[in-house]
């Protein structure tokens, strides 16, 4: 759990305004989620990064019922070398503006060690965090069991970002 606890203290300089004309509220909300969770995203993609520098929104498009945003996170490694990783997020939004069916791809990565290639060693601690987050929102034992079957950091991140900024269930 120690590597996950680092997420809250890593600084990021945000260069993005969230809402754009004609954009569904669910897309705007997810753009804020990506910015709020930039340190988590980067930690899972590149576990040995040292410091995030900035996040930048690189575009939005909609094809049929699938929304896509691209987001670039620039960061510095321990040798003070700058890198940039561009994430492609594809997802659907329901009538209540809730995110569903999130898929993450890497559109571009300037780091020689490509994103998510060395991150599976932190899936155990992160899986616990993801399951705890999901429990705040839904009572779904099948979903929790399915999280146990996710074997990649990328897959866990998709679940994490789906539930990261939802309103908790009423108790």
C-alpha positions in Angstrom: 0.0 0.0 0.0 2.9 2.4 0.5 3.4 3.0 -3.2 -0.3 3.9 -3.6 -0.2 6.3 -0.7 2.3 8.5 -2.6 -0.4 9.4 -5.1 -1.9 12.3 -3.1 1.4 14.2 -2.6 2.7 14.3 -6.1 2.3 17.8 -7.5 0.9 18.5 -11.0 0.5 21.8 -12.9 -2.8 21.7 -14.7 -3.1 23.6 -17.9 -6.7 22.7 -18.9 -10.1 24.2 -18.8 -12.6 21.4 -18.5 -15.8 22.2 -20.3 -16.1 22.8 -24.0 -19.1 23.9 -26.1 -21.4 21.0 -26.9 -19.6 18.6 -24.6 -21.8 16.3 -22.5 -21.6 16.9 -18.7 -20.2 13.3 -18.3 -17.2 14.1 -20.5 -16.5 17.3 -18.6 -16.7 15.3 -15.3 -14.3 12.6 -16.6 -11.8 15.3 -17.8 -11.8 16.6 -14.3 -11.3 13.0 -13.0 -8.3 12.5 -15.2 -6.7 15.7 -13.9 -7.5 14.8 -10.3 -6.1 11.3 -10.8 -3.1 12.2 -12.9 -0.6 11.0 -10.3 -2.4 7.7 -10.0 -2.6 7.2 -13.7 1.1 8.0 -14.1 2.2 5.9 -11.2 0.4 2.9 -12.7 1.7 3.6 -16.2 5.3 4.4 -15.1 5.8 3.2 -11.5 9.3 4.6 -11.3 8.6 8.2 -12.4 9.8 10.9 -10.0 7.6 13.9 -10.6 4.7 14.9 -12.7 5.2 18.3 -14.6 1.9 18.9 -16.3 -1.3 17.5 -17.8 -2.7 18.7 -21.1 -6.0 17.9 -22.8 -5.3 16.9 -26.4 -8.8 16.6 -27.9 -12.2 15.2 -27.7 -14.3 13.3 -30.3 -17.4 11.2 -30.3 -18.0 8.3 -32.7 -21.5 6.8 -32.4 -22.0 6.4 -28.6 -18.3 6.2 -27.7 -16.5 9.3 -26.4 -12.8 9.7 -26.7 -10.4 12.1 -25.0 -6.7 12.2 -25.3 -4.6 13.5 -22.4 -0.8 14.0 -22.2 1.0 13.8 -18.9 4.6 15.1 -18.9 6.9 13.9 -16.2 10.5 13.7 -15.1 12.4 10.5 -14.1 15.2 10.2 -11.5 17.8 11.2 -14.1 15.9 14.5 -14.6 14.9 13.5 -18.2 11.5 14.8 -19.4 9.0 12.3 -20.9 5.5 12.6 -22.2 2.8 9.9 -22.2 -0.4 10.4 -24.2 -3.3 8.4 -22.9 -6.4 7.7 -25.0 -9.5 7.2 -23.0 -12.6 5.7 -24.7 -15.8 5.4 -22.8 -19.6 5.5 -22.9 -21.8 7.8 -20.8 -25.3 6.8 -19.6 -28.3 9.1 -19.3 -27.2 10.1 -15.8 -23.8 11.2 -17.1 -22.1 8.2 -15.5 -19.0 6.7 -17.2 -19.1 3.1 -18.4 -17.0 0.7 -20.5 -13.8 2.7 -20.1 -10.8 1.5 -22.2 -7.3 3.0 -21.9 -4.7 2.9 -24.7 -1.4 4.6 -25.1 -1.4 6.9 -28.1 2.2 8.0 -27.7 5.0 7.5 -25.1 8.4 9.1 -25.3 9.8 6.9 -22.5 11.8 4.0 -23.7 10.1 1.8 -21.1 6.6 1.9 -22.5 3.6 2.6 -20.3 2.2 -0.3 -18.2 5.0 -2.7 -19.1 6.6 -2.7 -15.7 3.7 -1.8 -13.5 2.1 -5.2 -12.7 4.1 -5.5 -9.5 1.8 -2.9 -7.9 -1.5 -4.6 -8.9 -1.9 -6.3 -5.5 -2.0 -3.2 -3.3 -3.9 -1.2 -6.0 -6.5 -4.0 -6.4 -7.4 -3.5 -2.7 -7.8 0.2 -3.2 -9.9 -0.3 -6.3 -12.2 -2.8 -4.5 -12.6 -0.4 -1.5 -13.5 2.4 -3.9 -16.1 0.3 -5.8 -17.7 -0.8 -2.5 -18.4 2.9 -1.7 -20.7 3.0 -4.8 -22.3 -0.4 -5.4 -23.2 -3.6 -3.6 -22.1 -5.9 -6.4 -20.3 -9.1 -5.3 -19.9 -10.2 -9.0 -18.2 -7.0 -9.9 -15.8 -7.4 -6.9 -15.0 -10.9 -7.9 -14.3 -9.8 -11.4 -11.8 -7.2 -10.1 -9.9 -10.2 -8.6 -9.6 -11.6 -12.1 -8.1 -8.4 -13.6 -4.4 -9.2 -14.0 -3.0 -5.9 -15.3 -2.5 -2.4 -13.8 -4.1 -1.0 -16.9 -7.3 -3.0 -16.3 -7.5 -2.0 -12.6 -7.0 1.7 -13.6 -10.0 1.4 -15.9 -12.1 0.3 -13.0 -10.6 2.9 -10.7 -11.3 5.8 -13.0 -14.8 4.6 -13.7 -15.7 5.0 -10.0 -13.2 7.7 -8.8 -15.6 10.6 -8.8 -19.0 9.1 -8.4 -21.2 9.9 -5.5 -21.1 7.3 -2.8 -24.2 5.1 -2.3 -26.5 6.1 0.5 -26.1 4.0 3.6 
